[in-house]
Structures are given as C-alpha cells and as structure tokens.
Amino acid sequence: MRSSLPEWKALCAHFETLTPCSLQELFQNDAKRASNFSFEAAGWFLDTSKNLWDAQTLELLLALLRACDLEEEREAFFSGERINRTENRSVLHTALRSRSDDRIEVDGENIVPQVHAVLQQMEIFAEAVRAGQRLGYTGVPIRNIVNIGIGGSNLGPAMVTEALASYSDPKLCFRFISNIDATDFSQQTRDLNPAETLFIVASKTFTTQETMTNAHTARDWIIQGLGSTDAIGKHFAALSTNSQAVKEFGIDPEQDMFEFWDWVGGRYSVCSAIGLPLMISIGSSAFAQFLTGFRDMDTHFRESPLERNLPVLLAAMGIWYRNFFNAESQAILPYDQYLQRFPAYLQQTDMESNGKSVNRQGQPVDYATGPIIWGEPGTNGQHAFYQLIHQGTSLIPADFIAFARSRNPLGDHHDKLMANFFSQTEALAFGRSPAALRTAGVPEELIPFKTFSGGKPTNSLLAEELTPHALGALIALYEHKIFVQGVVWDIYSFDQWGVELGKELAHVILPELQAEKEPALGHDASTNALIQRYRNFKG
Ligand code: F6P
C-alpha cells in the first residue's frame, strides 16, 4: 500500500512540522519564494508560491513520486504499453497529436499514419462545410452543426468549441445535445431549419443509450422536416470506433464516418475525430495549432525534470492537499468567460479517471484518491461560493486561470477582471488579521466576523491569450496531472467501471416503466415504491 512507503510517512512527519507556519511566514522565510515557486512551459506561467508548501515539501513529494516509479510509468504510457489493464488497452491520446513522422506502435503497428489519415479526412470535410460546399438534401448549404454525444463525446467538443468561439466562422451555428431528456433535443433544435442542419453523432461505442436515443430522434426530425428517408445521408456524420453500428444507423462509414480507436479514452478524445465540431468552427489550421499546444505540453511532461514539470507539480500539490490536509475538493476557477465549461470538462476527466477506491492489486486503498472537482468562471463565483472558500470550515485548494489579453478588449473590463483575479488569491493567501481590523477602526464586536484567516492555497495559471495553442496546452496539463496522481495512488485511471451498474439497472427498469400491466417489481422496497408512484403519477 502506498501509505506504507517510507516516503509517504516522511510526508506525514513533515506535515506536522510545516503546518503551524502561515503563508506570511513562508514568504518571510524565503525572499525569492515567488520566483522559486514559479514555473513555465508551453506558453503557461504557473505560480505555486501561494501554497502551503516549502522546498522540503516539494523534495519529499518528488521522492514519493519517484518511489512510485513515476518516470518508468510515464514512459510506459507514452510508448503504448497496455497500461489500462482492466480493459487490456493502451492509452495513447498523446498519439493523436503526434507529428506525421513520429512512430508509435500498438501491437507492432505504427498508428501515426492512421491518425493523420483521419485528420486529413476531417480537414476535407470541415473545410467543405466552412466553404458552404456541404449541401443538404434540398441543395442548400449546411449552416447548423449539431453534435449529439455524451460524456467525453460531448464535454470535450462542447467546451473547446465554446472556448475558441472567438475564432469561429460566424456564419455557422454550433449546438450540443447530450441529455436523454427530450428537452435538450427540443430546445437545441427548435429554431433550426432541417434543410441547413447537419447532425454529428459522436459516440465511441455507438451504443450509448442517451446518444442513440437522441440520434434516432434527430433522424425522425430530418425525415419529417425534409419529407424523405433519402435525406439522412446528407444530414448525418458519425464519429466512432464502431463502423458496423454506424452503417446500421444509415450513415455511410466510407464517406461520413470519422474513425478513432480503442486506445483513445472517451474523456481524453477531444484531439481525435471527436474534435470535428471544433475543426469546423475554427478551421483546420487553427485546429493544428490546438494540437500543437497539446504536443508542446506532452513533450514538456515527458522530457522535463520532475522539479520543473508543470503537470508533475500540480499533481504533487494535489496529493499534498488530498492525502495530508484531507482536502476533499479542488476548485477550478477560470477568469475567462470562454472557459465557463472548463470545470465541467475537468470534472469528467479527473473524477471518472481517479474516482477509484481499489488499488491495482484489487485491494481497498487506505488513503484518499481523486478529489471532487468543481468550479465556475471567475467573478461569478466571487458573488456565490467564494464566501465559503474564504471563511468556511473546509480547505479548498483552487486553481485560478487567466489570460493577459482579452479576446474582447472592451473598455477596461479586462483590467477589472484581472484586478479581481489578483486580489482574490492575495486575500485567500494572506487574509486580514484582527490586528489589521483594529487598526482600521473596526468595532470590536465585528472583528471575529470580519477576520480572514488566510492560508487558503491557490495556484495562478497565466497565459498571454486564449489561443488554440494555449487551450491545447492547458488541457494536456490537466490530463497529465491526472495521470501522475493515478500513478501515486496506484489506481487504474483509464477505466470507468463505476458507470456500469446504473446503466445496467436502467435497462431492467425501463420496461417496468413502460409495461401496460402492473409489472412484478423485484427491487428494494424504496425503488419498488418509487417506480409504482411514478407509474401512478404519469397515469
Ligand atoms: O460515462 C461513461 C462513458 O463511457 C464515458 O467514459 C464516455 O465518455 C461516455 O460514456 C460516452 O461514451 P460513448 O462515446 O461510447 O457514447
């Protein structure tokens, strides 16, 4: 068990000696703390100095990472070993951003040519849509692109398409449907003209209930709107690993299917064909820059020494808070409206990867694993939940993410936004003491309420501008952070068995909800009663 390692125990002992120190003291003890704890890679500047750690903490954390064979595991990951052992698969989302002359093998076959062949196929398709050359059944150009998918087949493309909307072709309209709740389909399509609408059915397996239900509804919507089943071929494309199911749905796999592979996990698939909506939105050359951003962070992660390695540092810090401070959650706070879906995206990437409680030997772990990931864009959060981060009883480490230049430089909005960015991390770190309040003349009875203890840890991540490259590098930074943490926690980060049971039970329950006659229910008493109540209510 990881918690029995001497390196883990050394961190427990170090925790006891360090934690009486405040951030003020840590800054006083090291005149160069801000620069000593700041790092740079792939266009991102990371300041970790406002964290409850010092040089010795970092040294001990890196010793733990080395004791967990991080460097060997990292190499096994990049070189295509089947590190997703419970599904017997390689994990090669990094190959999706390889250069065409790279060589990465799976079962002795170089997969790089396949990756680039699909990228080329995507490019032809995307540029045709952008040029108005992809025509619908009635001969009018496609203008509306509606992605149907869920989980990684939704969160990735939806998040990045919104994040890079300032680079988008304004003639085109992008929508994302994921929920099986018909409200999602209805709301997203109510103002669309079927003649101008292309559905992209994004599903690795092409069997996911939510996606296939929405895809069939979309098919009916097209047939009804355009009056012929012949219209389907012109209004659908598929992103999938399952060509048989795509064909059965009525999409020609040769023409309109964009393939990816079982070594791409759903939540790590945004650089694969799953990124097609983004490529249509921003064009193939900007999409290439997006991939370059990922690749630059991949190279940094693979080649840089651990002590200057951004994903490693974020991961080490997360372990420090999760396992030694017992922090249960991690806030992601982008000070950029375009990144409003980034916390939700990371929720899946992180929580579906590291939300595990047995180690690789199948034993229950006796230490905490993945934290709860949550967040909202910058100043909106300040007027909602920051109160609890500043003065609540939970320690919530937070990542603050921002850009020096706005994509929408209106008046002084951006300086005001950034003033809030800097002020919040300062207030969280250093607080406001009773003594300072007294000096400011605050009445004695209000002092307990107006005191800010400080010592609330934050990372500041800054880049020049939200470009496709910066976004790619940012996503890769977190992908690799999650990988490192999985190695230290000795868990399998690339399977997701925890989503299966609910899916299976839903298949049992659906016919019970739809049965004409009262069905015999074999669930627990609560579930039986709820099903009966639902049947009664719906009449
Ligand atoms: O939620 C489980 C999951 O398998 C995710 O990992 C995946 O991103 C999502 O469902 C969608 O799966 P698919 O792309 O096969 O429809």
Residues whose N, C-alpha, C, O or C-beta is under 5 A from the ligand:
A	BS01	F6P	I150 G151 G152 S153 A202 S203 K204 T205 F206 T208 T211 G266 R267 Q496 V499
